[in-house]
Amino acid sequence: MNRFSRLSRQAKGRGYRVSDLEQLRSFGASSGYASVVVFSLYIGNEVSHGLYAHYMRLWLLVPLLLLWLSRLWLKASRNELHEDPVIYAITDGTSLTMGLLVAAVVLSAL
């Protein structure tokens, strides 16, 4: 099998080709970081100010989310993420710790 035929084959159980990998990584990382930007806009919105007694504490979530997303995409690019990202997040110790930190920040903001 030559390189082109290997790269153009379908990824098993997926709707994309192996050759799409770099583009998919770009889409995924960009979408994740864009969601953090949207969350930042939410924190700055007056609606959230009325929902949280200490809404400024929500800003602590931004670096946590960026760190977790970056770690997840780095692991994926190293082929260290072999299962569904949700399954990975609920079984990975670091992800669980970050999840607890996120919950603590949100509760402290209420």
C-alpha positions as CSV (number, residue, x, y, z in Angstrom):
1,M,0.0,0.0,0.0
2,N,1.5,3.3,-1.0
3,R,1.5,6.4,1.2
4,F,-1.4,8.1,-0.8
5,S,-3.7,5.1,-0.5
6,R,-2.9,4.8,3.2
7,L,-3.7,8.5,3.8
8,S,-6.9,8.5,1.7
9,R,-8.5,5.5,3.4
10,Q,-11.4,6.0,5.7
11,A,-10.8,6.1,9.4
12,K,-12.4,3.0,11.0
13,G,-15.8,3.9,12.4
14,R,-15.5,7.6,11.4
15,G,-16.9,9.8,8.6
16,Y,-13.6,11.2,7.6
17,R,-10.3,10.1,6.1
18,V,-7.0,9.6,7.8
19,S,-5.6,12.4,5.6
20,D,-8.1,14.8,7.3
21,L,-6.3,14.5,10.6
22,E,-4.5,17.8,10.6
23,Q,-7.6,19.7,9.5
24,L,-9.7,18.0,12.2
25,R,-7.2,18.9,14.9
26,S,-7.3,22.5,13.7
27,F,-11.1,22.5,13.8
28,G,-11.3,20.9,17.2
29,A,-8.7,23.2,18.9
30,S,-10.2,26.3,17.3
31,S,-13.7,25.3,18.4
32,G,-12.5,24.7,21.9
33,Y,-10.7,28.0,22.2
34,A,-13.7,29.8,20.6
35,S,-16.0,28.4,23.3
36,V,-13.7,29.8,26.0
37,V,-14.0,33.2,24.3
38,V,-17.8,32.9,24.3
39,F,-17.7,31.9,28.0
40,S,-15.6,35.0,28.6
41,L,-18.2,37.2,26.9
42,Y,-20.8,35.5,29.1
43,I,-18.8,36.4,32.3
44,G,-18.6,40.0,31.2
45,N,-22.4,40.2,30.4
46,E,-24.6,41.9,32.9
47,V,-27.0,38.9,32.9
48,S,-24.3,36.7,34.6
49,H,-23.7,39.5,37.1
50,G,-27.2,39.0,38.4
51,L,-26.9,35.2,38.6
52,Y,-23.7,35.0,40.6
53,A,-23.0,36.9,43.8
54,H,-19.3,36.8,43.1
55,Y,-19.3,36.6,39.3
56,M,-15.6,37.9,39.1
57,R,-14.5,34.5,40.4
58,L,-15.7,32.9,37.2
59,W,-12.7,34.4,35.5
60,L,-10.6,31.7,37.3
61,L,-12.3,29.2,35.0
62,V,-10.8,30.7,31.8
63,P,-7.2,29.5,32.5
64,L,-8.5,26.2,33.8
65,L,-10.5,25.6,30.6
66,L,-7.6,26.7,28.4
67,L,-5.2,24.4,30.2
68,W,-7.5,21.4,30.0
69,L,-8.3,21.9,26.3
70,S,-4.6,22.4,25.5
71,R,-3.7,19.2,27.4
72,L,-6.5,17.2,25.7
73,W,-5.4,18.3,22.2
74,L,-1.8,17.7,23.0
75,K,-2.5,14.2,24.2
76,A,-4.6,13.6,21.0
77,S,-1.8,14.8,18.7
78,R,0.6,12.4,20.6
79,N,-1.9,9.5,20.0
80,E,-2.2,9.2,23.8
81,L,-6.0,9.7,23.6
82,H,-7.3,6.3,22.5
83,E,-10.9,6.5,23.5
84,D,-13.8,8.9,23.4
85,P,-12.9,12.3,24.9
86,V,-15.8,12.2,27.3
87,I,-14.7,8.7,28.6
88,Y,-11.2,10.0,28.8
89,A,-12.3,13.0,30.8
90,I,-14.2,11.0,33.4
91,T,-11.4,8.4,33.8
92,D,-8.3,10.7,33.8
93,G,-7.1,11.9,37.2
94,T,-6.0,15.3,36.0
95,S,-9.2,15.9,34.2
96,L,-11.2,14.9,37.2
97,T,-9.1,17.2,39.4
98,M,-9.7,20.1,37.0
99,G,-13.4,19.3,37.0
100,L,-13.5,19.5,40.8
101,L,-11.7,22.8,40.6
102,V,-14.2,24.1,38.1
103,A,-17.1,23.0,40.3
104,A,-15.5,24.6,43.4
105,V,-15.0,27.9,41.5
106,V,-18.6,27.9,40.3
107,L,-20.0,27.1,43.7
108,S,-17.8,29.9,45.2
109,A,-19.2,32.3,42.7
110,L,-22.8,31.5,43.6
